[in-house]
Amino acid sequence: MLPVLLAIVFVLCTGVLAGALLAVERAVVPMLLRLPRQTWSDVHRLLDPGFDPLMPIVNKVALAAGLGLAVLAPGAAAKVAFAAALAGVVGVALVSELRNVRMNRRIDGWAAAGEIPDGWDSLRARWARANLLRTVLAGLAFCVSLGGCWLAWA
């Protein structure tokens, strides 16, 4: 019973991560890339409260559920699949914390300083590349988590 509940939570969380990041990748990032300096900075800062703290919480729940499934899922193949999906979730967390969140803090600092420095557009491009990477990782985690369910209970 516990592995089934963990699988439901894991698939739900990886789906939310993948869906939210895909929406950002397909709609928000292209819009941000077209905005001029000050507007981009303002809009970028306004987006963060909508994603934080929800997305980190979803990621942490996914990490816990995925870890449980890597141990408790029935069958070696399912355990490997859930461990692989868990690795994708870990990747999302690492890219988010080590790249996107750090850049978000820099952008917030610019607002406090009252000036956006030269080279801001290269940071914007790096942020977009990091977002694409975590979107791919989240999508893979979601797909592989579904595969783990199939391997465990089909």
C-alpha positions in Angstrom: 0.0 0.0 0.0 2.8 2.5 0.9 4.6 2.0 -2.4 1.4 2.8 -4.3 0.8 5.9 -2.3 4.4 7.0 -2.8 4.0 6.4 -6.6 0.9 8.5 -6.8 2.7 11.3 -4.9 5.8 10.9 -7.0 4.0 10.9 -10.4 1.9 13.9 -9.3 4.9 15.9 -8.1 7.1 15.1 -11.1 4.2 16.0 -13.4 3.7 19.3 -11.6 7.4 20.1 -11.9 7.5 19.1 -15.6 4.3 21.0 -16.4 5.2 24.2 -14.6 8.7 24.3 -16.0 7.4 23.5 -19.5 4.9 26.3 -19.3 7.7 28.7 -18.2 9.9 27.4 -21.0 7.2 27.7 -23.7 5.5 30.9 -22.6 7.4 32.9 -20.0 11.0 32.6 -21.3 10.2 33.8 -24.8 8.3 36.7 -23.4 11.2 37.6 -21.0 13.7 37.4 -23.8 11.9 40.1 -25.8 11.6 42.6 -23.0 13.9 45.6 -22.6 16.3 45.9 -19.6 14.1 47.5 -16.9 10.9 45.8 -17.9 12.6 42.4 -18.0 14.0 43.0 -14.5 10.7 44.1 -13.1 8.7 41.3 -14.6 11.3 38.7 -13.7 11.2 39.8 -10.0 7.4 39.8 -10.0 7.3 36.2 -11.2 9.4 34.7 -8.4 6.8 35.0 -5.6 4.4 32.9 -7.7 6.8 30.0 -7.9 8.5 30.2 -4.5 7.8 28.5 -2.1 5.5 26.2 -4.0 8.0 24.7 -6.4 10.7 23.9 -3.8 8.1 22.2 -1.7 6.9 20.1 -4.6 10.5 19.2 -5.4 11.2 18.2 -1.8 8.1 16.0 -1.6 9.1 14.4 -5.0 12.6 13.7 -3.6 11.2 12.0 -0.5 8.7 9.9 -2.5 11.2 9.0 -5.1 13.7 7.9 -2.5 11.0 5.7 -0.8 10.1 4.2 -4.2 13.8 3.5 -5.1 13.8 1.3 -1.9 10.2 0.0 -1.6 9.0 -0.4 -5.2 8.2 -4.0 -6.1 10.8 -5.5 -8.5 14.4 -4.5 -9.4 13.4 -2.9 -12.7 10.9 -0.6 -11.1 13.4 0.4 -8.4 15.9 1.3 -11.1 13.3 3.3 -13.0 12.3 5.2 -9.8 15.9 5.8 -8.9 16.5 7.2 -12.4 13.5 9.5 -12.1 14.7 10.5 -8.7 18.1 11.4 -10.3 16.1 13.7 -12.6 14.4 15.4 -9.7 17.8 15.8 -8.0 19.0 17.4 -11.2 16.1 19.9 -11.2 16.8 20.8 -7.6 20.5 21.3 -8.2 20.1 23.4 -11.4 17.4 25.4 -9.6 19.4 26.1 -6.5 22.9 26.4 -8.1 21.9 28.4 -11.2 18.4 29.9 -11.4 17.9 30.9 -7.8 21.3 32.4 -7.5 20.7 34.5 -10.7 17.3 35.5 -9.3 19.0 36.8 -6.2 21.4 38.8 -8.3 18.4 40.3 -10.2 16.7 41.2 -6.9 19.9 42.9 -5.8 19.9 45.0 -8.9 16.5 46.4 -7.9 17.8 47.2 -4.4 20.8 49.0 -5.9 18.6 50.8 -8.4 20.7 49.9 -11.4 20.9 47.0 -13.8 24.5 46.5 -14.8 25.9 46.1 -18.3 25.9 42.5 -19.3 22.5 41.9 -17.9 21.4 40.3 -21.2 24.1 37.5 -20.8 22.7 36.7 -17.4 19.2 36.5 -18.9 20.5 34.1 -21.6 22.2 31.9 -18.9 19.0 31.9 -16.8 17.1 30.7 -19.9 19.6 27.9 -20.7 19.5 26.7 -17.0 15.7 26.7 -17.2 15.7 24.6 -20.3 18.0 22.1 -18.6 15.8 21.8 -15.6 12.7 21.5 -17.8 14.3 18.6 -19.7 15.3 16.9 -16.4 11.8 17.3 -15.0 10.2 16.0 -18.2 12.4 13.0 -18.1 11.7 12.4 -14.4 8.0 12.5 -15.1 8.2 10.0 -18.0 10.5 7.6 -16.2 8.3 7.8 -13.1 5.4 6.6 -15.2 7.6 3.9 -16.6 8.4 2.8 -13.0 4.7 2.5 -12.2 4.2 0.4 -15.3 7.1 -1.8 -14.4 5.9 -2.2 -10.8 2.2 -2.7 -11.3 1.4 -3.7 -14.9 
